[in-house]
Amino acid sequence: MVMHTAETLKQVCDRLGITLYFKSSYDKANRTSLSERGVGMEKGLEILQEVKSTFSLPILTDVHESWQCAPVAEVADVLQIPAFLSRQTDLLVAAAQTGKVVNVKKGQFMAPWDMRGAIAKIEANRPLASSPDSLIASKSIWLTERGSSFGYGNIVVDMTSLVKMREYGYPVVFDATHSVQQPSSQAGVTGGNREMVPHLLRAAVAVGIDGLFLEVHPEPEKAISDAANQVRLSEVEHILRQAQRIESALNS
C-alpha cells in the first residue's frame, strides 16, 4: 500500500507541478490507547528508503526521541517534531545537529509566537548556523500549523497564526487533516471530520502558506491511525487543483 500511495501521489504532483515530500511514520508513539503503533524504526526506514529510491522522492518522517535523529537522518530529508514534543529541547537540538530540515509542528497548546523558542533552539545547534548562504538557512526550519485545542475533544484553527509564524522568516505549512481531528471523541479513539479538510485548506491557501500537509489513504476507513480525518487518495488531485486555482488568483 505504501508504494502504491507514493506512486499515485507522485503522478498527481508531477501533473500539477507540485513538489512532493512523502511522509509516513514508522512509529505512532502518541496514540490515544495502547494499540498498534507501526512497524518500528528499522523496518520503517527500509520501506522509506525503498520509496525514496524507487520514486526519487524526498522523505519526511517523525522522530520521538533524541537518539532516533541520527539514524533517521540517514534516510529522511526532513525530520518532523511531533506537536506534543514541540518544546522538547533535547529532541529539537538532536534534530538540528543532523543538518537536515526540521519541521516543527506547533503544539495544540501553543500560541504562534511560542514557536520562537523552538526556532531559537534549532538555530543555535544546526551545522548551517554559520553558513553564508541565507537561502539555505531560511529553509532549514519549517513551521506547521495543525490547530489548537478548544475545550475537550475539539480542534480549531486560528488563521492569523499562519500570518504570525510567517513573520519569523521560515516556510509555514498548514496541516489540513490533523486540524479536523476530534481528540478522544470516539471512546478512546481520535475522531475527526474529513469533510472539513477542503474548506480549511482553501482558507489557509488564501491567507498565505508555503506548503500543505495532508494525510491520505486509499481507503481511509481501514486506516490504522487517524481514519476519520484522512483524505481519500482518489480525491487528492481535485483538492490540490482547487488550492492551485486560489494561489493563482492571488498571484495574478
N, C-alpha and C positions, 0 to 999 in steps of 0.2 A: 504494500500500500504506500509506503514512503516513496519508493521510486516512481510509482505511478503519479502520485501527487506532485512530486518535484518536477517530473517531466511535463505534466499538464500546466503547472504554474509557469514554467519556463516558456512554453509555447505561447501562452497567453501574454506574458510580459514582453516577449520578443515581438509579437504582433503589435503591441501597443507602444513599444519603445520605452518601456519602464525597466529600471534597474531592479533586479530581484535579489534579495538576500534570503536564502532558505533557512527557516528556523524550525528546529524540533528539539525536544527535551529528552535527555536520557534518564532523568530522574525528576519526578514531580514531588519534591520534598515537602511542599507546603499544603498537601491535600487536607481537606476538612476531616476525613476519617482515616483510620488505619487500613487503607485499601491498596490496590495495585499502583505502584509508583513508576514503573518503567523497566527498561532492560538493563539498567546500570551503566556506569560510565564507560567501561572498556568496550562492551558491545555497542553501546550508543555511538561512541566515537568512530568505530569501524563503519557503522551504517552512514554516518555523516560524511566520512571520508569517501565512501563509495558514491554518494550523491555529488560531492564536490568534484570528484574525478570524472564521473560519467557525464555530468551536465555542465561542467565548468562554472559552477555556481559558488559564490561566496557563502560562507556558513555563519550563522548566528545561533548561539545556544547559551543556556543559563549556567551559572556557577553558584553554588550554595555555600561552599567552604573555601577558605583561603588556599588550602593545599591542592584544590582542583584546578586552579587557574593555569598553572604552567603546563600540565598535560593537555588540558582542553585547548590551550592556545596553539598547540602543535597542529590542530585541525581547524579550529574555528578562526574566522577573520574578525568576528565581533563577539566579545564576552558580555553577556547580559546579567545585570544585577537585578534580582527579583525585587518587586515593590516592597515586600515585607523586610527586605535586607538592605534597603537603600541608604541606611545611615551607618551600616556596619563598617567601621574604619578598617579593620584588618582585611576584610574582603575587598573593599574598594582599592586599598593600597596594593594588594597582591594582583588584582586585575590590571591596575595601571602599570605595574612593573613588567608585565608581559610585552608592553609596547603595542598591543592590539587596541582597536577601537573598543571603548567601553560604553555600553548602552545602559543607562541607569533609568529604571522605571520608577517614577515618582510614587512614593508610598501613598496609600489611600488616606493616610493620616497626616500628610504633609501639605503645607502651603507651597505654591510655586517658588517663592523666594527661599524656602528651606533648601532647595536644591543647590544653592550656592555653597553649602557645606560639602556636599558630595563632590561638586566641581573642584573645590579647593583641595580636597584630599587626593583626587586623581591628578590634578595639575602638578602638585608638589612631588609626585612619585613616578611619573611616566618618563621613559627614556627620551621622549620628544620635548621635554621641558626646556632643553637648551637648543632646540632646533631653530635655525634661522628661517625655516620655511613656515610662514604663518598660516598658509593654506592647509598644510598637513596638520598643524597644531589645532586649527579651528574645527577640524572634522574628527578629532581623536576622541571626542566625547559626544554621545547622543543623549538627549533627554526625552523620555517618553511619558506622556500623559495617559493615565489609564483610569481616571475618575477618582472621586473622593467618597469616603463613607458618609452616608446620610442616614442617621439613625441606625436601626438594626435591619440587616437584610436588604440594603439598597445601596446603589452606587449612582452618583450624579456627576455630570461633567460641567465644570466651570470653564467656558471657552476663553475667558480672559487669561486663564493660566497659560494657554498657548502663546499669547502675546507677551506675557511677562517673561516666560522662560526663554523666548527668542532674544530678549534683551541681553542675555548672558553670552551671546556670541557663538553658540553651538547649535547644530541642527536639532530641531524639535520634531518628534514623531508622535502621531496620535494612534493609540491602540483602540481601535473601534469595537473590538469584540469583548475584551475584558471590561470595557466601560459599560457594557449592558449586563454585567453579572448581577445576580441577586444572591449574595453570600449566605450560605446555610439556610436557604429558604425551602429546601426540599428534604426535610428530615435528615439532616446531616450531610446533604449533598448540595453543592453550589448550583443554584438555578440561574436563569438568565432569559433574555428576550431577544433572539437574533433578528426579529423583525425590525428592531430599532437601529440595527447596525448601519444600514444605508443612510438613514436620516442623520445620525450623529456624524458619520463620515463626511457627508456633504457639507454639514455646518463647519466642521473643522477645516476642510479644504478652503471654504470661503473665508474663514478667519485668517488662514495662512499657516501652513506647516511645510516641513521638508520631507516628510515620509509618512507612510501608513504601515501599521502593524495589524495583520489580520490572521486569526486562527481559521483554518479551513479544513474541511474533511469531506471525502466523497459521500459519506453517509453520517452526518453529524449525530443522528440518534444513536449510533453504535459507538461513538467516541468514548474512550475510557475516561477522559477528563474534559470538563467544560462543554459537555454535549449540548447544553441549552443555548449557548451563545456563539457556537461556531457557525461560520458561513458555509453553505453548501458549495463544493468545488465547482459545480456546473454554473453557479451564479456569479463567480468572481469576476469574469470578464465584463459582464454588464455593469457591475458596481464600479469597477475601475474606469470604465468608459465614462460613466457619469462624473466621476471625480476629475477626469481629464477635461471634460467639457467646462466644468466650473473653473478650473485653473486657467484654461484657455480664455474664457470670458474675462477673468480678472486681469490677465496679461495683455488683452487686446487694447 
